[in-house]
Amino acid sequence: MDRDEELLRGRVYGQDHDDPRPGPRPGRVYAELVGGPLDGLLLDVTDRPPAAVPEGVSLETELGRYGADGRSLYDPRPGDAGRYDWSGDAP
């Protein structure tokens, strides 16, 4: 695992990299992002309505195929609400 990957592990997507507490917070619900450029990050799904879960998420990232203007797409893993699998990148 290289240094960049090491820094991402255990972090929550969307939290600032300089945040003194970059990890999960008590009272919140998280899903792990699996595969793709955001692999290993945690996604806060606390406020996601249950009806939205099957739709997946489109997350801004400069780490994907399209650089700074890109998004990575993640879909909930069937039968495992705690993991979202990467399904590709989009501009």
C-alpha positions as CSV (number, residue, x, y, z in Angstrom):
1,M,0.0,0.0,0.0
2,D,1.5,3.4,-1.0
3,R,1.4,6.5,1.2
4,D,-1.6,8.0,-0.6
5,E,-3.6,4.9,0.0
6,E,-2.5,4.8,3.6
7,L,-3.8,8.3,4.2
8,L,-7.2,7.5,2.7
9,R,-7.9,4.4,4.8
10,G,-10.2,5.1,7.8
11,R,-11.2,8.5,6.6
12,V,-14.7,9.7,5.9
13,Y,-15.5,10.9,2.3
14,G,-15.9,14.7,2.3
15,Q,-14.0,15.5,5.5
16,D,-11.1,17.8,5.1
17,H,-7.7,16.0,5.1
18,D,-6.5,18.5,7.8
19,D,-9.4,17.6,10.1
20,P,-7.9,16.6,13.4
21,R,-10.6,13.8,13.6
22,P,-10.8,12.4,10.0
23,G,-12.4,9.2,11.1
24,P,-15.9,8.1,11.9
25,R,-17.9,10.0,14.5
26,P,-20.2,8.5,17.2
27,G,-23.9,8.4,16.3
28,R,-23.3,8.3,12.6
29,V,-23.9,5.4,10.1
30,Y,-21.2,4.7,7.5
31,A,-20.8,2.5,4.5
32,E,-17.4,1.5,3.1
33,L,-16.5,2.4,-0.5
34,V,-15.1,-0.6,-2.2
35,G,-13.0,-0.4,-5.4
36,G,-12.2,2.5,-7.6
37,P,-10.4,5.7,-6.6
38,L,-12.2,6.1,-3.3
39,D,-11.6,2.5,-2.1
40,G,-11.4,2.3,1.7
41,L,-13.1,5.6,2.4
42,L,-16.2,5.7,4.6
43,L,-19.4,7.3,3.3
44,D,-21.7,8.9,5.8
45,V,-25.2,7.4,5.0
46,T,-26.9,8.5,8.3
47,D,-29.3,10.9,6.6
48,R,-29.9,8.9,3.4
49,P,-33.6,8.0,3.2
50,P,-34.1,4.2,2.7
51,A,-35.7,4.7,-0.6
52,A,-32.6,6.4,-2.0
53,V,-30.2,3.5,-1.1
54,P,-30.8,1.4,-4.3
55,E,-29.9,4.4,-6.5
56,G,-26.3,4.6,-5.4
57,V,-24.2,7.7,-5.2
58,S,-22.1,10.0,-7.5
59,L,-19.2,11.4,-5.6
60,E,-16.9,14.2,-6.6
61,T,-13.3,13.3,-6.8
62,E,-10.1,14.3,-8.6
63,L,-8.7,10.9,-8.2
64,G,-10.8,9.2,-10.9
65,R,-10.5,8.9,-14.7
66,Y,-11.7,12.5,-15.4
67,G,-9.5,14.4,-12.9
68,A,-10.7,17.4,-11.0
69,D,-14.1,17.6,-12.8
70,G,-14.9,14.0,-12.4
71,R,-17.2,11.8,-10.2
72,S,-17.0,8.2,-9.1
73,L,-20.1,6.1,-9.0
74,Y,-20.8,3.7,-6.2
75,D,-23.8,1.4,-5.8
76,P,-24.9,-0.4,-2.6
77,R,-23.9,-4.0,-2.5
78,P,-27.0,-6.2,-2.6
79,G,-27.5,-7.8,0.7
80,D,-24.8,-5.7,2.4
81,A,-25.8,-2.2,3.2
82,G,-22.4,-1.5,4.8
83,R,-20.6,-1.6,1.5
84,Y,-20.9,0.4,-1.8
85,D,-19.2,-1.0,-4.8
86,W,-17.5,1.1,-7.5
87,S,-19.3,1.0,-10.8
88,G,-17.2,3.5,-12.8
89,D,-16.3,7.1,-13.3
90,A,-18.2,9.9,-15.0
91,P,-17.2,13.4,-16.2
